[in-house]
Amino acid sequence: PNARDGSLQMWASIVFAAVGLTSPVAPARHLTAARAPAPAAQFGWGRPQAAPSAPPPQNARDADFARRQEKLAQRQQTAKSAPKGQVEVTFPQKGNKVVYAQQGDNIGKVAAKAGLRIKFDCKNGRCGTCQVRLNGRAAAKVCQGATIPGGATRKLKITLDNP
């Protein structure tokens, strides 16, 4: 035993005497082992869990994600029920009249189905009287046989440039 162990034993006897214990535990290693164990419920461990039937509370992000997933599932279900290649065509100049057409259908015939008459002057596309806008962007000339675009198009808005 060295001097350090003796001084540690002396301090241990002083501490135990101050607390009111009559026989101190001699070796210093017993002092470290005498610590109280950490409580089991620290940081939420060991707590009784809530009933599993109650769903966990959702924050705003989780609620928004769930809402978006539901909307996506509804859109996918609607797409599965519609015939393949069917496009919903809207004519804003006819009071947002909606007509259903197939991809590749002639725009002139689809407009006639909606009750719209598209004017033709030159019939070769130079004058631009037959020009329409698809979704407000792409220009198509009906007299040259413009058709409903294919691909992932499900909704289309056709606006006449010269009503």
C-alpha atoms as a printed R data frame, in Angstrom:
    type eleno elety resid chain resno       x      y       z
1   ATOM     1    CA   PRO     A     1   0.000  0.000   0.000
2   ATOM     2    CA   ASN     A     2   1.247  3.428  -0.852
3   ATOM     3    CA   ALA     A     3   0.659  6.754   0.902
4   ATOM     4    CA   ARG     A     4  -2.158  7.679  -1.439
5   ATOM     5    CA   ASP     A     5  -4.301  4.703  -0.343
6   ATOM     6    CA   GLY     A     6  -3.729  5.668   3.305
7   ATOM     7    CA   SER     A     7  -4.838  9.254   2.784
8   ATOM     8    CA   LEU     A     8  -7.889  8.075   0.859
9   ATOM     9    CA   GLN     A     9  -8.822  5.768   3.708
10  ATOM    10    CA   MET     A    10  -8.384  8.650   6.131
11  ATOM    11    CA   TRP     A    11 -10.725 10.889   4.108
12  ATOM    12    CA   ALA     A    12 -13.225  8.063   3.856
13  ATOM    13    CA   SER     A    13 -13.264  7.633   7.631
14  ATOM    14    CA   ILE     A    14 -13.763 11.408   8.087
15  ATOM    15    CA   VAL     A    15 -16.669 11.450   5.635
16  ATOM    16    CA   PHE     A    16 -18.351  8.445   7.200
17  ATOM    17    CA   ALA     A    17 -17.874  9.906  10.683
18  ATOM    18    CA   ALA     A    18 -19.482 13.165   9.548
19  ATOM    19    CA   VAL     A    19 -22.458 11.306   8.125
20  ATOM    20    CA   GLY     A    20 -22.853  9.357  11.315
21  ATOM    21    CA   LEU     A    21 -21.631  5.921  10.269
22  ATOM    22    CA   THR     A    22 -19.501  4.127  12.810
23  ATOM    23    CA   SER     A    23 -17.565  1.708  10.644
24  ATOM    24    CA   PRO     A    24 -16.266  3.142   7.416
25  ATOM    25    CA   VAL     A    25 -15.701  0.966   4.390
26  ATOM    26    CA   ALA     A    26 -11.941  0.847   4.178
27  ATOM    27    CA   PRO     A    27 -10.815  0.438   0.560
28  ATOM    28    CA   ALA     A    28 -11.418  3.312  -1.837
29  ATOM    29    CA   ARG     A    29 -12.782  1.039  -4.547
30  ATOM    30    CA   HIS     A    30 -15.793  0.362  -2.301
31  ATOM    31    CA   LEU     A    31 -16.615  4.066  -2.318
32  ATOM    32    CA   THR     A    32 -17.097  4.129  -6.092
33  ATOM    33    CA   ALA     A    33 -19.168  0.963  -6.006
34  ATOM    34    CA   ALA     A    34 -21.465  2.431  -3.354
35  ATOM    35    CA   ARG     A    35 -22.942  4.981  -5.804
36  ATOM    36    CA   ALA     A    36 -26.633  4.754  -6.414
37  ATOM    37    CA   PRO     A    37 -27.525  3.312  -9.822
38  ATOM    38    CA   ALA     A    38 -29.061  5.638 -12.389
39  ATOM    39    CA   PRO     A    39 -32.840  5.600 -12.376
40  ATOM    40    CA   ALA     A    40 -34.373  3.307 -14.964
41  ATOM    41    CA   ALA     A    41 -36.802  5.936 -16.252
42  ATOM    42    CA   GLN     A    42 -34.048  8.334 -17.261
43  ATOM    43    CA   PHE     A    43 -34.524  9.778 -20.809
44  ATOM    44    CA   GLY     A    44 -37.772  7.896 -21.258
45  ATOM    45    CA   TRP     A    45 -36.308  4.402 -21.013
46  ATOM    46    CA   GLY     A    46 -38.247  1.969 -18.935
47  ATOM    47    CA   ARG     A    47 -41.435  4.017 -18.944
48  ATOM    48    CA   PRO     A    48 -44.627  2.139 -19.574
49  ATOM    49    CA   GLN     A    49 -45.613  2.526 -23.220
50  ATOM    50    CA   ALA     A    50 -48.934  3.978 -24.344
51  ATOM    51    CA   ALA     A    51 -51.594  1.636 -25.604
52  ATOM    52    CA   PRO     A    52 -50.675  0.465 -29.149
53  ATOM    53    CA   SER     A    53 -54.213  1.123 -30.414
54  ATOM    54    CA   ALA     A    54 -53.756  4.912 -30.255
55  ATOM    55    CA   PRO     A    55 -51.968  6.292 -33.354
56  ATOM    56    CA   PRO     A    56 -48.872  8.381 -32.676
57  ATOM    57    CA   PRO     A    57 -49.463 12.122 -32.759
58  ATOM    58    CA   GLN     A    58 -48.658 13.671 -36.141
59  ATOM    59    CA   ASN     A    59 -46.871 16.907 -36.638
60  ATOM    60    CA   ALA     A    60 -47.737 19.249 -39.512
61  ATOM    61    CA   ARG     A    61 -45.163 17.717 -41.863
62  ATOM    62    CA   ASP     A    62 -46.439 14.165 -41.361
63  ATOM    63    CA   ALA     A    63 -50.054 15.280 -41.767
64  ATOM    64    CA   ASP     A    64 -49.177 17.099 -45.010
65  ATOM    65    CA   PHE     A    65 -47.324 14.032 -46.295
66  ATOM    66    CA   ALA     A    66 -50.304 11.779 -45.520
67  ATOM    67    CA   ARG     A    67 -52.682 14.208 -47.285
68  ATOM    68    CA   ARG     A    68 -50.462 14.301 -50.391
69  ATOM    69    CA   GLN     A    69 -50.224 10.500 -50.474
70  ATOM    70    CA   GLU     A    70 -54.016 10.220 -50.347
71  ATOM    71    CA   LYS     A    71 -54.400 12.689 -53.227
72  ATOM    72    CA   LEU     A    72 -51.806 10.779 -55.253
73  ATOM    73    CA   ALA     A    73 -53.645  7.508 -54.656
74  ATOM    74    CA   GLN     A    74 -56.912  9.113 -55.815
75  ATOM    75    CA   ARG     A    75 -55.280 10.449 -59.002
76  ATOM    76    CA   GLN     A    76 -53.737  7.052 -59.740
77  ATOM    77    CA   GLN     A    77 -57.107  5.353 -59.231
78  ATOM    78    CA   THR     A    78 -58.776  7.851 -61.594
79  ATOM    79    CA   ALA     A    79 -56.049  7.288 -64.190
80  ATOM    80    CA   LYS     A    80 -56.514  3.514 -64.002
81  ATOM    81    CA   SER     A    81 -60.255  3.792 -64.517
82  ATOM    82    CA   ALA     A    82 -59.939  6.100 -67.576
83  ATOM    83    CA   PRO     A    83 -59.337  4.501 -70.978
84  ATOM    84    CA   LYS     A    84 -55.729  4.525 -72.120
85  ATOM    85    CA   GLY     A    85 -54.877  7.618 -74.148
86  ATOM    86    CA   GLN     A    86 -57.940  9.603 -73.066
87  ATOM    87    CA   VAL     A    87 -57.381 13.358 -72.659
88  ATOM    88    CA   GLU     A    88 -59.682 15.869 -70.948
89  ATOM    89    CA   VAL     A    89 -59.782 18.890 -73.289
90  ATOM    90    CA   THR     A    90 -61.042 22.227 -71.939
91  ATOM    91    CA   PHE     A    91 -62.086 25.186 -74.106
92  ATOM    92    CA   PRO     A    92 -62.013 28.385 -71.977
93  ATOM    93    CA   GLN     A    93 -63.616 30.489 -74.736
94  ATOM    94    CA   LYS     A    94 -66.650 28.220 -74.677
95  ATOM    95    CA   GLY     A    95 -67.256 28.692 -70.943
96  ATOM    96    CA   ASN     A    96 -64.678 26.070 -69.889
97  ATOM    97    CA   LYS     A    97 -66.508 23.368 -71.831
98  ATOM    98    CA   VAL     A    98 -64.906 19.956 -71.278
99  ATOM    99    CA   VAL     A    99 -64.695 17.334 -74.021
100 ATOM   100    CA   TYR     A   100 -62.945 13.964 -73.841
101 ATOM   101    CA   ALA     A   101 -60.739 12.978 -76.767
102 ATOM   102    CA   GLN     A   102 -58.110 10.391 -77.586
103 ATOM   103    CA   GLN     A   103 -54.446 11.198 -78.079
104 ATOM   104    CA   GLY     A   104 -53.809 11.707 -81.789
105 ATOM   105    CA   ASP     A   105 -57.328 13.006 -82.548
106 ATOM   106    CA   ASN     A   106 -57.553 15.979 -84.907
107 ATOM   107    CA   ILE     A   107 -57.918 19.246 -82.948
108 ATOM   108    CA   GLY     A   108 -60.437 20.577 -85.494
109 ATOM   109    CA   LYS     A   109 -62.742 17.602 -84.909
110 ATOM   110    CA   VAL     A   110 -62.373 17.871 -81.131
111 ATOM   111    CA   ALA     A   111 -63.264 21.588 -81.306
112 ATOM   112    CA   ALA     A   112 -66.298 20.758 -83.469
113 ATOM   113    CA   LYS     A   113 -67.363 18.195 -80.847
114 ATOM   114    CA   ALA     A   114 -67.253 21.033 -78.273
115 ATOM   115    CA   GLY     A   115 -69.346 23.235 -80.566
116 ATOM   116    CA   LEU     A   116 -66.511 25.547 -81.633
117 ATOM   117    CA   ARG     A   117 -65.856 26.483 -85.241
118 ATOM   118    CA   ILE     A   118 -62.249 27.293 -86.111
119 ATOM   119    CA   LYS     A   119 -61.795 29.710 -89.033
120 ATOM   120    CA   PHE     A   120 -59.549 28.903 -92.000
121 ATOM   121    CA   ASP     A   121 -58.406 31.517 -94.515
122 ATOM   122    CA   CYS     A   122 -55.391 30.257 -96.416
123 ATOM   123    CA   LYS     A   123 -55.590 26.538 -95.493
124 ATOM   124    CA   ASN     A   124 -51.812 26.191 -95.611
125 ATOM   125    CA   GLY     A   125 -50.849 27.749 -92.237
126 ATOM   126    CA   ARG     A   126 -49.371 31.050 -93.405
127 ATOM   127    CA   CYS     A   127 -52.083 33.459 -92.227
128 ATOM   128    CA   GLY     A   128 -52.388 32.094 -88.674
129 ATOM   129    CA   THR     A   129 -56.187 32.358 -88.369
130 ATOM   130    CA   CYS     A   130 -56.449 28.695 -87.466
131 ATOM   131    CA   GLN     A   131 -53.760 28.875 -84.778
132 ATOM   132    CA   VAL     A   132 -54.604 27.609 -81.293
133 ATOM   133    CA   ARG     A   133 -52.586 27.464 -78.068
134 ATOM   134    CA   LEU     A   134 -52.168 24.222 -76.171
135 ATOM   135    CA   ASN     A   135 -52.059 24.839 -72.406
136 ATOM   136    CA   GLY     A   136 -51.305 28.491 -73.134
137 ATOM   137    CA   ARG     A   137 -47.884 27.717 -74.614
138 ATOM   138    CA   ALA     A   138 -47.373 25.670 -77.748
139 ATOM   139    CA   ALA     A   139 -48.991 26.956 -80.933
140 ATOM   140    CA   ALA     A   140 -50.659 24.515 -83.309
141 ATOM   141    CA   LYS     A   141 -52.232 25.230 -86.700
142 ATOM   142    CA   VAL     A   142 -55.465 23.303 -87.123
143 ATOM   143    CA   CYS     A   143 -55.528 23.633 -90.936
144 ATOM   144    CA   GLN     A   144 -52.282 21.654 -91.117
145 ATOM   145    CA   GLY     A   145 -53.811 18.703 -89.272
146 ATOM   146    CA   ALA     A   146 -52.680 19.442 -85.702
147 ATOM   147    CA   THR     A   147 -53.547 16.618 -83.306
148 ATOM   148    CA   ILE     A   148 -53.950 16.096 -79.565
149 ATOM   149    CA   PRO     A   149 -50.429 15.440 -78.235
150 ATOM   150    CA   GLY     A   150 -49.493 12.013 -76.921
151 ATOM   151    CA   GLY     A   151 -47.315 11.057 -73.989
152 ATOM   152    CA   ALA     A   152 -48.298 11.728 -70.397
153 ATOM   153    CA   THR     A   153 -50.892 14.359 -71.366
154 ATOM   154    CA   ARG     A   154 -54.127 13.833 -69.404
155 ATOM   155    CA   LYS     A   155 -55.507 17.387 -69.386
156 ATOM   156    CA   LEU     A   156 -55.291 19.924 -72.167
157 ATOM   157    CA   LYS     A   157 -56.540 23.486 -72.454
158 ATOM   158    CA   ILE     A   158 -57.037 24.726 -76.021
159 ATOM   159    CA   THR     A   159 -57.330 28.478 -76.533
160 ATOM   160    CA   LEU     A   160 -58.148 29.962 -79.936
161 ATOM   161    CA   ASP     A   161 -55.814 32.832 -80.895
162 ATOM   162    CA   ASN     A   162 -58.411 34.275 -83.321
163 ATOM   163    CA   PRO     A   163 -61.887 33.545 -81.943
